[in-house]
Amino acid sequence: MLGAAIGPWFLDRLRVTDPVASGVAFGTISHGIGTAQAATESELSGAIAGTAIGVGGVITALVAPQILPLLIR
């Protein structure tokens, strides 16, 4: 919720204007609500945000089993 609420303001302050960059930021940080926010900004930004959620999920599913034994020790 926080990423979708202050994300546009924060990206404006950082002068991020590329829809791909903002889509990746919203998709990876704010997940579903961030993707909805990105989709309101532009279709490309929303599509990239949806892709970022999927890629982040796959990477997490592949990396988490490798890291978990290190955390349990």
N, CA, C, O and CB atoms as a CASP TS submission, in Angstrom:
PFRMAT TS
TARGET T0000
AUTHOR 0000-0000-0000
METHOD Language model
MODEL 1
PARENT N/A
ATOM      1  N   MET     1       0.824  -1.190   0.000  1.00  0.00           N
ATOM      2  CA  MET     1       0.000   0.000   0.000  1.00  0.00           C
ATOM      3  C   MET     1       0.871   1.259   0.000  1.00  0.00           C
ATOM      4  O   MET     1       0.576   2.237  -0.687  1.00  0.00           O
ATOM      5  CB  MET     1      -0.939  -0.005   1.209  1.00  0.00           C
ATOM      6  N   LEU     2       1.936   1.212   0.776  1.00  0.00           N
ATOM      7  CA  LEU     2       2.794   2.383   0.890  1.00  0.00           C
ATOM      8  C   LEU     2       3.482   2.696  -0.433  1.00  0.00           C
ATOM      9  O   LEU     2       3.606   3.861  -0.813  1.00  0.00           O
ATOM     10  CB  LEU     2       3.834   2.172   1.983  1.00  0.00           C
ATOM     11  N   GLY     3       3.931   1.652  -1.136  1.00  0.00           N
ATOM     12  CA  GLY     3       4.588   1.870  -2.422  1.00  0.00           C
ATOM     13  C   GLY     3       3.665   2.476  -3.448  1.00  0.00           C
ATOM     14  O   GLY     3       4.076   3.339  -4.224  1.00  0.00           O
ATOM     15  N   ALA     4       2.406   2.031  -3.464  1.00  0.00           N
ATOM     16  CA  ALA     4       1.438   2.593  -4.402  1.00  0.00           C
ATOM     17  C   ALA     4       1.035   4.008  -4.007  1.00  0.00           C
ATOM     18  O   ALA     4       0.721   4.831  -4.867  1.00  0.00           O
ATOM     19  CB  ALA     4       0.204   1.705  -4.484  1.00  0.00           C
ATOM     20  N   ALA     5       1.044   4.289  -2.711  1.00  0.00           N
ATOM     21  CA  ALA     5       0.626   5.610  -2.245  1.00  0.00           C
ATOM     22  C   ALA     5       1.691   6.679  -2.480  1.00  0.00           C
ATOM     23  O   ALA     5       1.386   7.762  -2.980  1.00  0.00           O
ATOM     24  CB  ALA     5       0.283   5.552  -0.774  1.00  0.00           C
ATOM     25  N   ILE     6       2.935   6.378  -2.122  1.00  0.00           N
ATOM     26  CA  ILE     6       3.968   7.397  -2.267  1.00  0.00           C
ATOM     27  C   ILE     6       4.912   7.129  -3.440  1.00  0.00           C
ATOM     28  O   ILE     6       5.790   7.942  -3.727  1.00  0.00           O
ATOM     29  CB  ILE     6       4.764   7.493  -0.993  1.00  0.00           C
ATOM     30  N   GLY     7       4.735   5.997  -4.116  1.00  0.00           N
ATOM     31  CA  GLY     7       5.594   5.653  -5.244  1.00  0.00           C
ATOM     32  C   GLY     7       5.622   6.700  -6.351  1.00  0.00           C
ATOM     33  O   GLY     7       6.706   7.092  -6.783  1.00  0.00           O
ATOM     34  N   PRO     8       4.461   7.168  -6.827  1.00  0.00           N
ATOM     35  CA  PRO     8       4.496   8.187  -7.874  1.00  0.00           C
ATOM     36  C   PRO     8       5.208   9.466  -7.443  1.00  0.00           C
ATOM     37  O   PRO     8       5.960  10.058  -8.218  1.00  0.00           O
ATOM     38  CB  PRO     8       3.095   8.518  -8.306  1.00  0.00           C
ATOM     39  N   TRP     9       4.970   9.882  -6.217  1.00  0.00           N
ATOM     40  CA  TRP     9       5.649  11.077  -5.692  1.00  0.00           C
ATOM     41  C   TRP     9       7.156  10.858  -5.647  1.00  0.00           C
ATOM     42  O   TRP     9       7.929  11.725  -6.055  1.00  0.00           O
ATOM     43  CB  TRP     9       5.122  11.431  -4.283  1.00  0.00           C
ATOM     44  N   PHE    10       7.573   9.683  -5.145  1.00  0.00           N
ATOM     45  CA  PHE    10       8.991   9.374  -5.010  1.00  0.00           C
ATOM     46  C   PHE    10       9.672   9.303  -6.381  1.00  0.00           C
ATOM     47  O   PHE    10      10.776   9.820  -6.551  1.00  0.00           O
ATOM     48  CB  PHE    10       9.175   8.052  -4.255  1.00  0.00           C
ATOM     49  N   LEU    11       9.023   8.666  -7.353  1.00  0.00           N
ATOM     50  CA  LEU    11       9.606   8.581  -8.692  1.00  0.00           C
ATOM     51  C   LEU    11       9.672   9.953  -9.359  1.00  0.00           C
ATOM     52  O   LEU    11      10.601  10.228 -10.118  1.00  0.00           O
ATOM     53  CB  LEU    11       8.798   7.615  -9.561  1.00  0.00           C
ATOM     54  N   ASP    12       8.701  10.805  -9.085  1.00  0.00           N
ATOM     55  CA  ASP    12       8.761  12.181  -9.595  1.00  0.00           C
ATOM     56  C   ASP    12       9.951  12.929  -9.003  1.00  0.00           C
ATOM     57  O   ASP    12      10.645  13.661  -9.708  1.00  0.00           O
ATOM     58  CB  ASP    12       7.455  12.933  -9.276  1.00  0.00           C
ATOM     59  N   ARG    13      10.182  12.741  -7.711  1.00  0.00           N
ATOM     60  CA  ARG    13      11.302  13.412  -7.059  1.00  0.00           C
ATOM     61  C   ARG    13      12.639  12.931  -7.613  1.00  0.00           C
ATOM     62  O   ARG    13      13.596  13.702  -7.696  1.00  0.00           O
ATOM     63  CB  ARG    13      11.249  13.183  -5.552  1.00  0.00           C
ATOM     64  N   LEU    14      12.704  11.654  -7.991  1.00  0.00           N
ATOM     65  CA  LEU    14      13.925  11.101  -8.572  1.00  0.00           C
ATOM     66  C   LEU    14      14.032  11.364 -10.072  1.00  0.00           C
ATOM     67  O   LEU    14      15.006  10.970 -10.713  1.00  0.00           O
ATOM     68  CB  LEU    14      13.988   9.615  -8.313  1.00  0.00           C
ATOM     69  N   ARG    15      13.024  12.029 -10.618  1.00  0.00           N
ATOM     70  CA  ARG    15      12.946  12.366 -12.046  1.00  0.00           C
ATOM     71  C   ARG    15      12.958  11.132 -12.954  1.00  0.00           C
ATOM     72  O   ARG    15      13.570  11.140 -14.023  1.00  0.00           O
ATOM     73  CB  ARG    15      14.099  13.277 -12.421  1.00  0.00           C
ATOM     74  N   VAL    16      12.274  10.073 -12.511  1.00  0.00           N
ATOM     75  CA  VAL    16      12.131   8.862 -13.323  1.00  0.00           C
ATOM     76  C   VAL    16      10.948   9.087 -14.257  1.00  0.00           C
ATOM     77  O   VAL    16       9.815   9.242 -13.804  1.00  0.00           O
ATOM     78  CB  VAL    16      11.924   7.570 -12.426  1.00  0.00           C
ATOM     79  N   THR    17      11.211   9.104 -15.552  1.00  0.00           N
ATOM     80  CA  THR    17      10.144   9.332 -16.531  1.00  0.00           C
ATOM     81  C   THR    17       9.919   8.132 -17.446  1.00  0.00           C
ATOM     82  O   THR    17       8.916   8.083 -18.158  1.00  0.00           O
ATOM     83  CB  THR    17      10.465  10.553 -17.368  1.00  0.00           C
ATOM     84  N   ASP    18      10.821   7.178 -17.440  1.00  0.00           N
ATOM     85  CA  ASP    18      10.712   6.007 -18.305  1.00  0.00           C
ATOM     86  C   ASP    18       9.619   5.080 -17.783  1.00  0.00           C
ATOM     87  O   ASP    18       9.666   4.679 -16.620  1.00  0.00           O
ATOM     88  CB  ASP    18      12.065   5.259 -18.391  1.00  0.00           C
ATOM     89  N   PRO    19       8.626   4.725 -18.622  1.00  0.00           N
ATOM     90  CA  PRO    19       7.553   3.847 -18.148  1.00  0.00           C
ATOM     91  C   PRO    19       8.039   2.443 -17.803  1.00  0.00           C
ATOM     92  O   PRO    19       7.444   1.781 -16.953  1.00  0.00           O
ATOM     93  CB  PRO    19       6.469   3.758 -19.194  1.00  0.00           C
ATOM     94  N   VAL    20       9.100   1.978 -18.440  1.00  0.00           N
ATOM     95  CA  VAL    20       9.644   0.657 -18.115  1.00  0.00           C
ATOM     96  C   VAL    20      10.256   0.680 -16.715  1.00  0.00           C
ATOM     97  O   VAL    20      10.034  -0.243 -15.931  1.00  0.00           O
ATOM     98  CB  VAL    20      10.704   0.222 -19.164  1.00  0.00           C
ATOM     99  N   ALA    21      11.010   1.706 -16.399  1.00  0.00           N
ATOM    100  CA  ALA    21      11.625   1.817 -15.079  1.00  0.00           C
ATOM    101  C   ALA    21      10.572   1.935 -13.984  1.00  0.00           C
ATOM    102  O   ALA    21      10.682   1.289 -12.942  1.00  0.00           O
ATOM    103  CB  ALA    21      12.563   3.018 -15.032  1.00  0.00           C
ATOM    104  N   SER    22       9.566   2.745 -14.213  1.00  0.00           N
ATOM    105  CA  SER    22       8.527   2.880 -13.181  1.00  0.00           C
ATOM    106  C   SER    22       7.710   1.599 -13.058  1.00  0.00           C
ATOM    107  O   SER    22       7.286   1.245 -11.958  1.00  0.00           O
ATOM    108  CB  SER    22       7.598   4.066 -13.503  1.00  0.00           C
ATOM    109  N   GLY    23       7.482   0.899 -14.167  1.00  0.00           N
ATOM    110  CA  GLY    23       6.757  -0.373 -14.110  1.00  0.00           C
ATOM    111  C   GLY    23       7.508  -1.421 -13.314  1.00  0.00           C
ATOM    112  O   GLY    23       6.910  -2.134 -12.508  1.00  0.00           O
ATOM    113  N   VAL    24       8.817  -1.523 -13.530  1.00  0.00           N
ATOM    114  CA  VAL    24       9.622  -2.477 -12.765  1.00  0.00           C
ATOM    115  C   VAL    24       9.618  -2.099 -11.289  1.00  0.00           C
ATOM    116  O   VAL    24       9.508  -2.972 -10.428  1.00  0.00           O
ATOM    117  CB  VAL    24      11.072  -2.529 -13.302  1.00  0.00           C
ATOM    118  N   ALA    25       9.734  -0.828 -10.994  1.00  0.00           N
ATOM    119  CA  ALA    25       9.730  -0.385  -9.595  1.00  0.00           C
ATOM    120  C   ALA    25       8.414  -0.722  -8.914  1.00  0.00           C
ATOM    121  O   ALA    25       8.409  -1.276  -7.815  1.00  0.00           O
ATOM    122  CB  ALA    25       9.990   1.120  -9.508  1.00  0.00           C
ATOM    123  N   PHE    26       7.307  -0.396  -9.550  1.00  0.00           N
ATOM    124  CA  PHE    26       6.002  -0.676  -8.941  1.00  0.00           C
ATOM    125  C   PHE    26       5.741  -2.171  -8.828  1.00  0.00           C
ATOM    126  O   PHE    26       5.215  -2.627  -7.813  1.00  0.00           O
ATOM    127  CB  PHE    26       4.889  -0.019  -9.750  1.00  0.00           C
ATOM    128  N   GLY    27       6.094  -2.934  -9.841  1.00  0.00           N
ATOM    129  CA  GLY    27       5.824  -4.371  -9.823  1.00  0.00           C
ATOM    130  C   GLY    27       6.623  -5.128  -8.791  1.00  0.00           C
ATOM    131  O   GLY    27       6.096  -6.033  -8.145  1.00  0.00           O
ATOM    132  N   THR    28       7.890  -4.775  -8.621  1.00  0.00           N
ATOM    133  CA  THR    28       8.716  -5.509  -7.673  1.00  0.00           C
ATOM    134  C   THR    28       8.514  -5.055  -6.238  1.00  0.00           C
ATOM    135  O   THR    28       8.625  -5.865  -5.318  1.00  0.00           O
ATOM    136  CB  THR    28      10.159  -5.368  -8.043  1.00  0.00           C
ATOM    137  N   ILE    29       8.225  -3.798  -6.029  1.00  0.00           N
ATOM    138  CA  ILE    29       8.107  -3.293  -4.667  1.00  0.00           C
ATOM    139  C   ILE    29       6.671  -3.369  -4.138  1.00  0.00           C
ATOM    140  O   ILE    29       6.452  -3.772  -2.995  1.00  0.00           O
ATOM    141  CB  ILE    29       8.600  -1.863  -4.608  1.00  0.00           C
ATOM    142  N   SER    30       5.703  -2.986  -4.958  1.00  0.00           N
ATOM    143  CA  SER    30       4.338  -2.870  -4.461  1.00  0.00           C
ATOM    144  C   SER    30       3.412  -3.995  -4.913  1.00  0.00           C
ATOM    145  O   SER    30       2.239  -4.006  -4.541  1.00  0.00           O
ATOM    146  CB  SER    30       3.767  -1.568  -4.893  1.00  0.00           C
ATOM    147  N   HIS    31       3.898  -4.919  -5.688  1.00  0.00           N
ATOM    148  CA  HIS    31       3.165  -6.090  -6.151  1.00  0.00           C
ATOM    149  C   HIS    31       1.838  -5.710  -6.816  1.00  0.00           C
ATOM    150  O   HIS    31       1.827  -4.882  -7.727  1.00  0.00           O
ATOM    151  CB  HIS    31       2.909  -7.035  -4.986  1.00  0.00           C
ATOM    152  N   GLY    32       0.729  -6.297  -6.379  1.00  0.00           N
ATOM    153  CA  GLY    32      -0.556  -6.124  -7.066  1.00  0.00           C
ATOM    154  C   GLY    32      -1.079  -4.702  -7.074  1.00  0.00           C
ATOM    155  O   GLY    32      -1.516  -4.209  -8.114  1.00  0.00           O
ATOM    156  N   ILE    33      -1.042  -4.045  -5.948  1.00  0.00           N
ATOM    157  CA  ILE    33      -1.547  -2.678  -5.881  1.00  0.00           C
ATOM    158  C   ILE    33      -0.644  -1.739  -6.667  1.00  0.00           C
ATOM    159  O   ILE    33      -1.116  -0.801  -7.310  1.00  0.00           O
ATOM    160  CB  ILE    33      -1.660  -2.213  -4.420  1.00  0.00           C
ATOM    161  N   GLY    34       0.667  -2.001  -6.611  1.00  0.00           N
ATOM    162  CA  GLY    34       1.599  -1.198  -7.398  1.00  0.00           C
ATOM    163  C   GLY    34       1.403  -1.393  -8.892  1.00  0.00           C
ATOM    164  O   GLY    34       1.551  -0.453  -9.673  1.00  0.00           O
ATOM    165  N   THR    35       1.066  -2.624  -9.288  1.00  0.00           N
ATOM    166  CA  THR    35       0.788  -2.888 -10.700  1.00  0.00           C
ATOM    167  C   THR    35      -0.460  -2.149 -11.146  1.00  0.00           C
ATOM    168  O   THR    35      -0.506  -1.621 -12.258  1.00  0.00           O
ATOM    169  CB  THR    35       0.628  -4.392 -10.949  1.00  0.00           C
ATOM    170  N   ALA    36      -1.457  -2.106 -10.304  1.00  0.00           N
ATOM    171  CA  ALA    36      -2.670  -1.348 -10.635  1.00  0.00           C
ATOM    172  C   ALA    36      -2.349   0.144 -10.763  1.00  0.00           C
ATOM    173  O   ALA    36      -2.863   0.817 -11.656  1.00  0.00           O
ATOM    174  CB  ALA    36      -3.764  -1.571  -9.558  1.00  0.00           C
ATOM    175  N   GLN    37      -1.512   0.648  -9.883  1.00  0.00           N
ATOM    176  CA  GLN    37      -1.100   2.054  -9.960  1.00  0.00           C
ATOM    177  C   GLN    37      -0.322   2.305 -11.239  1.00  0.00           C
ATOM    178  O   GLN    37      -0.532   3.319 -11.905  1.00  0.00           O
ATOM    179  CB  GLN    37      -0.250   2.446  -8.734  1.00  0.00           C
ATOM    180  N   ALA    38       0.575   1.393 -11.590  1.00  0.00           N
ATOM    181  CA  ALA    38       1.368   1.538 -12.811  1.00  0.00           C
ATOM    182  C   ALA    38       0.467   1.507 -14.043  1.00  0.00           C
ATOM    183  O   ALA    38       0.708   2.236 -15.005  1.00  0.00           O
ATOM    184  CB  ALA    38       2.432   0.427 -12.901  1.00  0.00           C
ATOM    185  N   ALA    39      -0.558   0.677 -14.018  1.00  0.00           N
ATOM    186  CA  ALA    39      -1.478   0.578 -15.151  1.00  0.00           C
ATOM    187  C   ALA    39      -2.267   1.864 -15.342  1.00  0.00           C
ATOM    188  O   ALA    39      -2.671   2.179 -16.461  1.00  0.00           O
ATOM    189  CB  ALA    39      -2.434  -0.593 -14.956  1.00  0.00           C
ATOM    190  N   THR    40      -2.494   2.616 -14.260  1.00  0.00           N
ATOM    191  CA  THR    40      -3.200   3.883 -14.409  1.00  0.00           C
ATOM    192  C   THR    40      -2.297   4.938 -15.050  1.00  0.00           C
ATOM    193  O   THR    40      -2.790   5.895 -15.648  1.00  0.00           O
ATOM    194  CB  THR    40      -3.709   4.375 -13.045  1.00  0.00           C
ATOM    195  N   GLU    41      -0.982   4.768 -14.929  1.00  0.00           N
ATOM    196  CA  GLU    41      -0.058   5.729 -15.526  1.00  0.00           C
ATOM    197  C   GLU    41       0.099   5.499 -17.025  1.00  0.00           C
ATOM    198  O   GLU    41       0.041   6.448 -17.806  1.00  0.00           O
ATOM    199  CB  GLU    41       1.302   5.646 -14.843  1.00  0.00           C
ATOM    200  N   SER    42       0.296   4.242 -17.433  1.00  0.00           N
ATOM    201  CA  SER    42       0.381   3.913 -18.860  1.00  0.00           C
ATOM    202  C   SER    42       0.231   2.408 -19.026  1.00  0.00           C
ATOM    203  O   SER    42       0.486   1.643 -18.096  1.00  0.00           O
ATOM    204  CB  SER    42       1.730   4.408 -19.477  1.00  0.00           C
ATOM    205  N   GLU    43      -0.185   1.987 -20.220  1.00  0.00           N
ATOM    206  CA  GLU    43      -0.342   0.567 -20.492  1.00  0.00           C
ATOM    207  C   GLU    43       0.996  -0.154 -20.429  1.00  0.00           C
ATOM    208  O   GLU    43       1.082  -1.259 -19.893  1.00  0.00           O
ATOM    209  CB  GLU    43      -0.988   0.357 -21.852  1.00  0.00           C
ATOM    210  N   LEU    44       2.037   0.463 -20.973  1.00  0.00           N
ATOM    211  CA  LEU    44       3.358  -0.149 -20.960  1.00  0.00           C
ATOM    212  C   LEU    44       3.861  -0.330 -19.536  1.00  0.00           C
ATOM    213  O   LEU    44       4.402  -1.384 -19.200  1.00  0.00           O
ATOM    214  CB  LEU    44       4.342   0.693 -21.762  1.00  0.00           C
ATOM    215  N   SER    45       3.693   0.669 -18.710  1.00  0.00           N
ATOM    216  CA  SER    45       4.122   0.598 -17.324  1.00  0.00           C
ATOM    217  C   SER    45       3.379  -0.514 -16.584  1.00  0.00           C
ATOM    218  O   SER    45       3.987  -1.239 -15.797  1.00  0.00           O
ATOM    219  CB  SER    45       3.898   1.944 -16.629  1.00  0.00           C
ATOM    220  N   GLY    46       2.102  -0.657 -16.820  1.00  0.00           N
ATOM    221  CA  GLY    46       1.317  -1.721 -16.193  1.00  0.00           C
ATOM    222  C   GLY    46       1.742  -3.103 -16.657  1.00  0.00           C
ATOM    223  O   GLY    46       1.817  -4.033 -15.853  1.00  0.00           O
ATOM    224  N   ALA    47       2.020  -3.247 -17.945  1.00  0.00           N
ATOM    225  CA  ALA    47       2.466  -4.536 -18.471  1.00  0.00           C
ATOM    226  C   ALA    47       3.823  -4.931 -17.908  1.00  0.00           C
ATOM    227  O   ALA    47       4.043  -6.091 -17.560  1.00  0.00           O
ATOM    228  CB  ALA    47       2.528  -4.493 -19.990  1.00  0.00           C
ATOM    229  N   ILE    48       4.723  -3.974 -17.819  1.00  0.00           N
ATOM    230  CA  ILE    48       6.045  -4.250 -17.257  1.00  0.00           C
ATOM    231  C   ILE    48       5.929  -4.584 -15.773  1.00  0.00           C
ATOM    232  O   ILE    48       6.645  -5.458 -15.284  1.00  0.00           O
ATOM    233  CB  ILE    48       6.988  -3.045 -17.463  1.00  0.00           C
ATOM    234  N   ALA    49       5.050  -3.912 -15.058  1.00  0.00           N
ATOM    235  CA  ALA    49       4.861  -4.197 -13.634  1.00  0.00           C
ATOM    236  C   ALA    49       4.340  -5.617 -13.437  1.00  0.00           C
ATOM    237  O   ALA    49       4.785  -6.317 -12.528  1.00  0.00           O
ATOM    238  CB  ALA    49       3.890  -3.181 -13.001  1.00  0.00           C
ATOM    239  N   GLY    50       3.412  -6.046 -14.268  1.00  0.00           N
ATOM    240  CA  GLY    50       2.909  -7.419 -14.186  1.00  0.00           C
ATOM    241  C   GLY    50       3.989  -8.440 -14.482  1.00  0.00           C
ATOM    242  O   GLY    50       4.062  -9.480 -13.827  1.00  0.00           O
ATOM    243  N   THR    51       4.821  -8.151 -15.457  1.00  0.00           N
ATOM    244  CA  THR    51       5.942  -9.033 -15.779  1.00  0.00           C
ATOM    245  C   THR    51       6.937  -9.078 -14.627  1.00  0.00           C
ATOM    246  O   THR    51       7.478 -10.140 -14.318  1.00  0.00           O
ATOM    247  CB  THR    51       6.640  -8.570 -17.067  1.00  0.00           C
ATOM    248  N   ALA    52       7.183  -7.943 -13.994  1.00  0.00           N
ATOM    249  CA  ALA    52       8.122  -7.886 -12.872  1.00  0.00           C
ATOM    250  C   ALA    52       7.641  -8.730 -11.697  1.00  0.00           C
ATOM    251  O   ALA    52       8.453  -9.348 -11.009  1.00  0.00           O
ATOM    252  CB  ALA    52       8.324  -6.440 -12.424  1.00  0.00           C
ATOM    253  N   ILE    53       6.334  -8.762 -11.460  1.00  0.00           N
ATOM    254  CA  ILE    53       5.808  -9.615 -10.393  1.00  0.00           C
ATOM    255  C   ILE    53       6.114 -11.078 -10.701  1.00  0.00           C
ATOM    256  O   ILE    53       6.576 -11.819  -9.834  1.00  0.00           O
ATOM    257  CB  ILE    53       4.281  -9.405 -10.221  1.00  0.00           C
ATOM    258  N   GLY    54       5.853 -11.486 -11.940  1.00  0.00           N
ATOM    259  CA  GLY    54       6.091 -12.875 -12.333  1.00  0.00           C
ATOM    260  C   GLY    54       7.551 -13.268 -12.270  1.00  0.00           C
ATOM    261  O   GLY    54       7.885 -14.336 -11.758  1.00  0.00           O
ATOM    262  N   VAL    55       8.418 -12.425 -12.780  1.00  0.00           N
ATOM    263  CA  VAL    55       9.851 -12.718 -12.763  1.00  0.00           C
ATOM    264  C   VAL    55      10.369 -12.748 -11.325  1.00  0.00           C
ATOM    265  O   VAL    55      11.181 -13.604 -10.972  1.00  0.00           O
ATOM    266  CB  VAL    55      10.630 -11.671 -13.593  1.00  0.00           C
ATOM    267  N   GLY    56       9.905 -11.825 -10.508  1.00  0.00           N
ATOM    268  CA  GLY    56      10.314 -11.818  -9.103  1.00  0.00           C
ATOM    269  C   GLY    56       9.874 -13.076  -8.378  1.00  0.00           C
ATOM    270  O   GLY    56      10.610 -13.605  -7.544  1.00  0.00           O
ATOM    271  N   GLY    57       8.680 -13.558  -8.688  1.00  0.00           N
ATOM    272  CA  GLY    57       8.195 -14.801  -8.072  1.00  0.00           C
ATOM    273  C   GLY    57       9.018 -16.010  -8.481  1.00  0.00           C
ATOM    274  O   GLY    57       9.330 -16.862  -7.648  1.00  0.00           O
ATOM    275  N   VAL    58       9.371 -16.091  -9.756  1.00  0.00           N
ATOM    276  CA  VAL    58      10.182 -17.212 -10.244  1.00  0.00           C
ATOM    277  C   VAL    58      11.569 -17.176  -9.613  1.00  0.00           C
ATOM    278  O   VAL    58      12.082 -18.206  -9.177  1.00  0.00           O
ATOM    279  CB  VAL    58      10.294 -17.176 -11.784  1.00  0.00           C
ATOM    280  N   ILE    59      12.175 -15.996  -9.565  1.00  0.00           N
ATOM    281  CA  ILE    59      13.506 -15.877  -8.960  1.00  0.00           C
ATOM    282  C   ILE    59      13.455 -16.252  -7.479  1.00  0.00           C
ATOM    283  O   ILE    59      14.348 -16.937  -6.980  1.00  0.00           O
ATOM    284  CB  ILE    59      14.054 -14.440  -9.131  1.00  0.00           C
ATOM    285  N   THR    60      12.431 -15.812  -6.787  1.00  0.00           N
ATOM    286  CA  THR    60      12.289 -16.157  -5.374  1.00  0.00           C
ATOM    287  C   THR    60      12.125 -17.659  -5.195  1.00  0.00           C
ATOM    288  O   THR    60      12.718 -18.239  -4.285  1.00  0.00           O
ATOM    289  CB  THR    60      11.095 -15.420  -4.759  1.00  0.00           C
ATOM    290  N   ALA    61      11.331 -18.297  -6.047  1.00  0.00           N
ATOM    291  CA  ALA    61      11.124 -19.746  -5.946  1.00  0.00           C
ATOM    292  C   ALA    61      12.409 -20.520  -6.219  1.00  0.00           C
ATOM    293  O   ALA    61      12.604 -21.601  -5.662  1.00  0.00           O
ATOM    294  CB  ALA    61      10.035 -20.192  -6.919  1.00  0.00           C
ATOM    295  N   LEU    62      13.277 -19.992  -7.058  1.00  0.00           N
ATOM    296  CA  LEU    62      14.530 -20.674  -7.366  1.00  0.00           C
ATOM    297  C   LEU    62      15.624 -20.404  -6.338  1.00  0.00           C
ATOM    298  O   LEU    62      16.440 -21.282  -6.059  1.00  0.00           O
ATOM    299  CB  LEU    62      15.009 -20.260  -8.729  1.00  0.00           C
ATOM    300  N   VAL    63      15.649 -19.206  -5.778  1.00  0.00           N
ATOM    301  CA  VAL    63      16.731 -18.818  -4.871  1.00  0.00           C
ATOM    302  C   VAL    63      16.423 -19.168  -3.417  1.00  0.00           C
ATOM    303  O   VAL    63      17.341 -19.512  -2.672  1.00  0.00           O
ATOM    304  CB  VAL    63      16.998 -17.328  -4.991  1.00  0.00           C
ATOM    305  N   ALA    64      15.188 -19.094  -2.998  1.00  0.00           N
ATOM    306  CA  ALA    64      14.837 -19.328  -1.594  1.00  0.00           C
ATOM    307  C   ALA    64      15.280 -20.694  -1.080  1.00  0.00           C
ATOM    308  O   ALA    64      15.803 -20.762   0.032  1.00  0.00           O
ATOM    309  CB  ALA    64      13.351 -19.190  -1.414  1.00  0.00           C
ATOM    310  N   PRO    65      15.099 -21.793  -1.829  1.00  0.00           N
ATOM    311  CA  PRO    65      15.582 -23.082  -1.311  1.00  0.00           C
ATOM    312  C   PRO    65      17.102 -23.129  -1.124  1.00  0.00           C
ATOM    313  O   PRO    65      17.600 -23.884  -0.290  1.00  0.00           O
ATOM    314  CB  PRO    65      15.160 -24.195  -2.246  1.00  0.00           C
ATOM    315  N   GLN    66      17.821 -22.344  -1.878  1.00  0.00           N
ATOM    316  CA  GLN    66      19.279 -22.308  -1.737  1.00  0.00           C
ATOM    317  C   GLN    66      19.699 -21.515  -0.499  1.00  0.00           C
ATOM    318  O   GLN    66      20.694 -21.852   0.143  1.00  0.00           O
ATOM    319  CB  GLN    66      19.918 -21.699  -2.991  1.00  0.00           C
ATOM    320  N   ILE    67      18.954 -20.473  -0.163  1.00  0.00           N
ATOM    321  CA  ILE    67      19.309 -19.597   0.944  1.00  0.00           C
ATOM    322  C   ILE    67      18.763 -20.105   2.280  1.00  0.00           C
ATOM    323  O   ILE    67      19.372 -19.865   3.322  1.00  0.00           O
ATOM    324  CB  ILE    67      18.796 -18.196   0.676  1.00  0.00           C
ATOM    325  N   LEU    68      17.650 -20.789   2.263  1.00  0.00           N
ATOM    326  CA  LEU    68      17.001 -21.242   3.494  1.00  0.00           C
ATOM    327  C   LEU    68      17.918 -22.069   4.407  1.00  0.00           C
ATOM    328  O   LEU    68      17.940 -21.819   5.613  1.00  0.00           O
ATOM    329  CB  LEU    68      15.785 -22.056   3.145  1.00  0.00           C
ATOM    330  N   PRO    69      18.670 -23.035   3.885  1.00  0.00           N
ATOM    331  CA  PRO    69      19.570 -23.767   4.802  1.00  0.00           C
ATOM    332  C   PRO    69      20.607 -22.874   5.484  1.00  0.00           C
ATOM    333  O   PRO    69      21.023 -23.161   6.607  1.00  0.00           O
ATOM    334  CB  PRO    69      20.288 -24.862   4.045  1.00  0.00           C
ATOM    335  N   LEU    70      21.022 -21.812   4.828  1.00  0.00           N
ATOM    336  CA  LEU    70      21.980 -20.903   5.448  1.00  0.00           C
ATOM    337  C   LEU    70      21.358 -20.107   6.583  1.00  0.00           C
ATOM    338  O   LEU    70      22.050 -19.733   7.531  1.00  0.00           O
ATOM    339  CB  LEU    70      22.547 -19.958   4.412  1.00  0.00           C
ATOM    340  N   LEU    71      20.063 -19.845   6.497  1.00  0.00           N
ATOM    341  CA  LEU    71      19.370 -19.054   7.516  1.00  0.00           C
ATOM    342  C   LEU    71      18.967 -19.888   8.728  1.00  0.00           C
ATOM    343  O   LEU    71      18.827 -19.356   9.830  1.00  0.00           O
ATOM    344  CB  LEU    71      18.141 -18.403   6.917  1.00  0.00           C
ATOM    345  N   ILE    72      18.779 -21.192   8.530  1.00  0.00           N
ATOM    346  CA  ILE    72      18.296 -22.061   9.612  1.00  0.00           C
ATOM    347  C   ILE    72      19.416 -22.435  10.584  1.00  0.00           C
ATOM    348  O   ILE    72      19.134 -22.722  11.748  1.00  0.00           O
ATOM    349  CB  ILE    72      17.673 -23.330   9.028  1.00  0.00           C
ATOM    350  N   ARG    73      20.635 -22.441  10.157  1.00  0.00           N
ATOM    351  CA  ARG    73      21.764 -22.878  11.015  1.00  0.00           C
ATOM    352  C   ARG    73      21.808 -22.161  12.298  1.00  0.00           C
ATOM    353  O   ARG    73      22.691 -22.415  13.117  1.00  0.00           O
ATOM    354  CB  ARG    73      23.066 -22.691  10.325  1.00  0.00           C
TER
END
